[in-house]
Amino acid sequence: MKAGVKLPDVTFRTRVRDESIEGPNPFRWEDKTTSDYFAGKRVVLFSLPGAFTPTCSTYQLPGFEKGFADFQAEGIDAIYCMSVNDSFVMNAWARDQKLENVQVIPDGSGEFTRKMGMLVAKDNLGFGARSWRYAAIVNDGVVEAWFEEPGLRDNHGEDPYGVSSPETVLKHLKEAKAEVTA
């Protein structure tokens, strides 16, 4: 993946709260497309191996959540966290993390991740097919900047983290803005 590439068109199966539904589970299915999330917006998308995993829950997701205002100041409209997990898991993780700023996108079947070239086997951890860790700045559905962790391969023995961190992405945005104004 690289700058200038258009995101793949896929449909995501999401569960959304619907107050018209009574009972303990007031959610309904709602299909959302790549266009629904990315058209007409400049966003940060980051993808990670799994909801509730240590690096994802301790550093990456909380960092983007806490830094949302800083990203907005650099022209970002939304921040999306994607994982090859179903909507039930992603919604539970969002509740657990008390998200207010970052929106989660469930790529339950891994279709988007596969089309991005980022689907890897993590059978060595008992995960099955998952996303390699990356982040991107996406402008109107087109990759503007790409941040991929090194070592992309199946059953990698480590989970590298740094290139796709909120700090790295924010630094890039600030430097790009400074170049434009210089």
Summary of the structure (lengths in Angstrom):
residues: 182
radius of gyration: 16.1
end to end distance: 28.8
largest distance: 57.3
contacts: 564
relative contact order: 0.20
helix: 32%
strand: 29%
